[in-house]
Amino acid sequence: MAVKLRLKRFGKRSMPTYRLVAIDESQRRQGSEVEVLGNYNPHRDPAEINFKADRIQYWLSVGARPSDTVRSLIKKAR
């Protein structure tokens, strides 16, 4: 099972918020996740980014691949 770190969309139609999840690569965006790793709210000023850094490190160490957006958000959160 190949795991990917990506965003899962929640919230209202015009006010989405996102959860960072570890999910099987073959699952669709709204599919069942392996673990919830944090959340991201782009509508706050500045954008609200809350991640579990230790769990993200764990998933990266076991070979999970982050999406491009998640990779840039992790860099911003540091």
VONUFI-166029 format. One record per residue (C-alpha): residue in one letter; x, y, z. Coordinates in Angstrom, 2 decimals. Example, Ala and Ser with C-alpha at 12.3 -4.5 7.8 and 13.67 -1.06 7.14 Angstrom:
<residu: A, px: 12.30, py: -4.50, pz: 7.80>
<residu: S, px: 13.67, py: -1.06, pz: 7.14>
***
This chain:
<residu: M, px: 0.00, py: 0.00, pz: 0.00>
<residu: A, px: 1.52, py: 3.29, pz: -1.14>
<residu: V, px: 0.61, py: 6.16, pz: 1.17>
<residu: K, px: 0.32, py: 9.78, pz: 0.11>
<residu: L, px: -0.01, py: 12.94, pz: 2.21>
<residu: R, px: -2.66, py: 15.21, pz: 0.73>
<residu: L, px: -5.47, py: 17.62, pz: 1.52>
<residu: K, px: -9.09, py: 16.58, pz: 2.04>
<residu: R, px: -11.70, py: 19.30, pz: 1.50>
<residu: F, px: -14.34, py: 20.23, pz: 4.11>
<residu: G, px: -16.54, py: 23.23, pz: 4.84>
<residu: K, px: -19.13, py: 25.25, pz: 2.98>
<residu: R, px: -19.34, py: 25.59, pz: -0.77>
<residu: S, px: -17.55, py: 28.93, pz: -0.99>
<residu: M, px: -15.56, py: 28.67, pz: 2.27>
<residu: P, px: -13.57, py: 25.44, pz: 2.13>
<residu: T, px: -11.19, py: 24.28, pz: 4.85>
<residu: Y, px: -8.86, py: 21.34, pz: 4.46>
<residu: R, px: -7.50, py: 18.47, pz: 6.52>
<residu: L, px: -4.05, py: 17.06, pz: 5.92>
<residu: V, px: -4.42, py: 13.28, pz: 5.77>
<residu: A, px: -2.34, py: 10.20, pz: 5.16>
<residu: I, px: -4.33, py: 8.23, pz: 2.58>
<residu: D, px: -3.85, py: 5.23, pz: 0.31>
<residu: E, px: -2.66, py: 6.47, pz: -3.07>
<residu: S, px: -5.46, py: 4.66, pz: -4.94>
<residu: Q, px: -8.24, py: 6.32, pz: -2.87>
<residu: R, px: -10.13, py: 9.31, pz: -4.22>
<residu: R, px: -9.81, py: 12.72, pz: -2.50>
<residu: Q, px: -12.79, py: 12.19, pz: -0.19>
<residu: G, px: -11.97, py: 8.51, pz: 0.47>
<residu: S, px: -11.27, py: 7.01, pz: 3.88>
<residu: E, px: -7.96, py: 8.16, pz: 5.31>
<residu: V, px: -5.37, py: 6.23, pz: 7.31>
<residu: E, px: -4.71, py: 9.12, pz: 9.71>
<residu: V, px: -5.62, py: 12.81, pz: 10.08>
<residu: L, px: -2.43, py: 14.86, pz: 10.48>
<residu: G, px: -3.70, py: 18.42, pz: 10.79>
<residu: N, px: -5.82, py: 21.14, pz: 9.21>
<residu: Y, px: -5.45, py: 24.19, pz: 6.98>
<residu: N, px: -7.76, py: 27.20, pz: 6.78>
<residu: P, px: -6.78, py: 29.54, pz: 3.91>
<residu: H, px: -9.52, py: 32.09, pz: 4.72>
<residu: R, px: -7.90, py: 33.42, pz: 7.88>
<residu: D, px: -5.43, py: 36.27, pz: 7.70>
<residu: P, px: -2.73, py: 34.94, pz: 7.92>
<residu: A, px: -3.71, py: 31.43, pz: 6.81>
<residu: E, px: -4.14, py: 29.03, pz: 9.74>
<residu: I, px: -1.89, py: 25.96, pz: 9.48>
<residu: N, px: -1.98, py: 23.34, pz: 12.27>
<residu: F, px: -0.03, py: 20.12, pz: 11.69>
<residu: K, px: 1.24, py: 17.27, pz: 13.85>
<residu: A, px: 4.92, py: 17.58, pz: 12.94>
<residu: D, px: 6.01, py: 14.34, pz: 14.62>
<residu: R, px: 3.40, py: 12.26, pz: 12.75>
<residu: I, px: 4.28, py: 13.94, pz: 9.43>
<residu: Q, px: 7.95, py: 13.07, pz: 10.03>
<residu: Y, px: 6.94, py: 9.48, pz: 10.75>
<residu: W, px: 4.96, py: 9.12, pz: 7.51>
<residu: L, px: 7.74, py: 10.70, pz: 5.47>
<residu: S, px: 10.27, py: 8.34, pz: 7.06>
<residu: V, px: 8.25, py: 5.25, pz: 6.07>
<residu: G, px: 8.00, py: 6.40, pz: 2.45>
<residu: A, px: 4.80, py: 8.44, pz: 2.17>
<residu: R, px: 4.90, py: 10.98, pz: -0.65>
<residu: P, px: 3.41, py: 14.45, pz: -0.07>
<residu: S, px: 1.49, py: 16.25, pz: -2.80>
<residu: D, px: 3.03, py: 19.46, pz: -4.14>
<residu: T, px: 0.61, py: 21.62, pz: -2.14>
<residu: V, px: 1.25, py: 19.72, pz: 1.09>
<residu: R, px: 5.00, py: 19.98, pz: 0.55>
<residu: S, px: 4.76, py: 23.78, pz: 0.28>
<residu: L, px: 2.46, py: 24.01, pz: 3.34>
<residu: I, px: 4.89, py: 21.96, pz: 5.44>
<residu: K, px: 7.68, py: 24.39, pz: 4.47>
<residu: K, px: 5.49, py: 27.38, pz: 5.44>
<residu: A, px: 4.60, py: 25.82, pz: 8.80>
<residu: R, px: 8.26, py: 25.47, pz: 9.84>
***
